[in-house]
Each structure stands twice: as C-alpha cells, then as structure tokens.
Amino acid sequence: MHIARSGRGVAASAATVALVAAALAATSQAGATTAAPAGVPHTFAQPAIAGHNLVHGVASPLPIAQCQAKWHINCYNPLQYRTAYNLNPLYKKGITGKGRTIVIVDSFGSPTVQHDLDVYSKQFGLPSTKVNVVKWGHVPPFDPKNSDMTGWAGETTLDVEMAHAVAPDAKIVLVETAVAETEGTTGLPEMMSAEKSMIDHGVGDVISQSFGATENTFPGFDKGDFSSIKKLRYAFEDAQRKHVTVLASSGDGGATDAMADGKTFYKYRVNSWPSSDPLVTSIGGTQLHLNDKGERVKPDSVYNDNGAGGGGQSHVFTRPSFQDGVKNVVGTRRGTPDISMAAAVNGGAWVYGSYDPTATGWDVSGGTSEASPLFSGIVALADQAAGHRVGDINAALYALLKQKNPGVVDVNDGTDNSYQGVEGYKAVNGYDMATGVGTLDALRFVPALAKASHG
C-alpha cells in the first residue's frame, strides 16, 4: 500500500496472548503520542477494496450459477478456495496456522468485526477465532454515514475473513489506525508507527497491508527525491531484523494507479508503495475459474475486471538481488508483483458484514486487497510448518521459481493487466509483471517455503 534472533523458533501460544494484551495496554497510550520519524509526509493512501464490490447486503451466499444469473459474475466461498489452493491435505496434517499470529492494519477498522467473523465462520462450518483489536491513537467513533469509514470497514472485514479462511487456527490482531479527515492527509505514517510497535512488542509473525499510494504522489517524486518514501521504511527494516513477513497488495490499477485525488488514473505506467518496496512481498491478483466443488475448470487468468492486478516497475527502487534471476523481465528496477492469489470481482469472495446498518449481509468482494490476506494465511501455515517465522520470503520465492518447485504454479494464459488505457503486462511462461512467479499449490508450496526460508 513491511539481525536480532529473538523471534526464531518461538511458537506463539499463550505467550502471544499475553504480548497482545501488553500491546493493547501499551499502544492505547503510545498510539496517541508516538510520532513517525521527523520529516515524514502525509500522502494519499486508500484501501485497495475501493470500488471493487459489486454485490452488497445479500441475505445469504448463493451458488455460482445464481451469481452468474443475477450479476453475471462467479462467486466463491472459503470451502471452494480450500480445494482450489489444495489446502485441505495440510489441515488434515494439523497445519492450520496454530500458534501463529497475523497482523492486519486498517484505518478506522470495523465495530462489528468480531460478530461478522463469527457469522462468516458459522456459515461455512469453520471454527471462529478472537480478533484482538489494537486502537492506534485516537480512533474516532465509527460513523456508518461516513463513506471513508465504511470503505475501510469493508476492507477490514475482507482482510480478517480471508486470513481466517486460509489459516483457521491462527490468531488475528487487527490494528485500527486514526486518520485525520482533513483533505490530503492520510494514515501512512500512523500505519508504519503502528506496525513498528507491533513488531517491537513481538506481536505477529506476518503483517498484511491492503492499501497503497502511487509512488508518483509522494512529495519530491517529480524532482527525483524519494526521501519521503524512504523515511517511511523504518517498520519494514525493523520487520526484517525480527523475521516478520510483510505483505502488501499490488494494487487494482493494473500497470497504472490513482493520482493524488484517489479517483483519476495516470496515463502511463506507475507503481505503488508499499507494494514496490523490496522489503515487502507484493501480492498480485488472479481470476479463478472454479466449479461448485472448488475444482478448476480452466487455469487461472490475470485479474482484470472492475480493476486489474497491479504490477510493473518501481520508479523508486532499483532491482533487488532476489530479482537478479528475472532481470530480463524487470530490467534495472524492482518489479511487482512477487506472487498472486484470487482477486477478480468476477470470481470474488463471499464476505459477511454488518458495520453498515443499511446494507447488513453478504457481499462479493475482490481486488488485491483480498489476495494479500489470503496469502497472509499461507505464510502463517508456513510459519507453523517451519516451527519458526519464515521472515522475509522474497529470496525463497524466486529460488523456488528457479528450482521449478511444483508448489509454484505458473499463470501463463496470455491475459494481461492493461487498465484505464495503459498497456499492461501479459501472463507468460515464468515470471511476469502481471502475476509475478504465478500462484500456488499450498500442499507443495507451504512445506517448500518453510524449508527454503531460514527465519
């Protein structure tokens, strides 16, 4: 929109609950007073879910055929995702995310997030879990008539339910940040300070960020001065030292992205931060083609409807060493995404929300804001399988690609992420800037990632 050895080999169980409780106590005070490093700007960030929700407030989830008949889209539930990503055999082996913690960061949050997760879980026969909420700073009271708040509440709901769908026994910590409503100010500095606090308190093995701001909108960018972005990286540098995995949605603007107003798009290729940061794993979007059993009826495509999977070259960061093996694709720049999961609205996820009393019920949501929390669940599974935090996974991802590990599934059907008149990138054999290394088969990917990552 992510070297001390203290985190290695320590499974989070009762200790994590205590740490979360300590963090709740500490951050309720610290969040109001702890500032980002001096000189950090405020730039426009928005939840990746914005505009990527076609179905709202339905009484109950519907079968695929009814979604096709009513809205001309496919709609999927978590049980279908579990089949599509080959997760069930892992669950049978006890790999469920148990003992691991996913941190989700969203502005404002949702006042009904626990209730909504409980309803979601019950609907599909999943065990629910407690959502530990950390309020960072003076989070204003929720106003269902405030579109910014309901937009972020929708994002929060999607994030929590998708992470839980993949890693049902992982703990979830939701960090709600306070964002000034003044035009032009946003929550990036607050979000980074909140993340650093979580990391420093030992809370969380993986952080999911379903938000971003176009690199070009940061102060100084047009003059070649990237210090405004680089001053925000302190949380990710801290995460790397503590072996915390940091993820970010690659965006929903294809090869372009939003201008500073958050509504119009650049007419040329751009990228967004934090997805473009080499310390972050950028999660792109695919379109799944499934039957009612969750089996693929054809291979995955690039997400490109009501938005398109973000991807391309960073204009701020040069090519990191982990992408040297794909330099023929990314050139001298950092390329995104790194890997992709479900994000298409036509093939969106059923999500339950009651934060808006005028539209309580089931939604179908998409966007790479869905893909990042889905992948956070995959990381929690890998953490459990490894017996320690897998940490920064980027080098491991590209090593698995080079080894042609069967856990990495190529997306190469020739679809692309062109959007808003800006030509994007095609899904071809191997790495590409439409879907990264591709997508995954969890039964093979999770143990391979656990083995390839050294924590």
Salt bridges, closest charged atoms under 4 A:
ASP116 OD1 - HIS115 ND1 3.11
GLU176 OE1 - LYS135 NZ 2.63
GLU195 OE1 - HIS2 NE2 3.04
ASP200 OD2 - LYS196 NZ 2.72
ASP200 OD1 - LYS242 NZ 3.34
ASP205 OD1 - ARG100 NH1 3.25
ASP205 OD1 - ARG389 NE 2.86
ASP222 OD1 - LYS223 NZ 3.93
ASP238 OD1 - ARG241 NH2 3.36
ASP238 OD1 - LYS242 NZ 3.74
ASP252 OD2 - HIS52 NE2 3.41
ASP277 OD1 - ARG233 NH2 2.75
ASP300 OD1 - ARG296 NE 2.64
ASP324 OD1 - ARG319 NE 2.82
ASP338 OD1 - ARG334 NH1 2.75
ASP363 OD2 - HIS56 ND1 3.00
ASP441 OD2 - ARG444 NH1 2.75
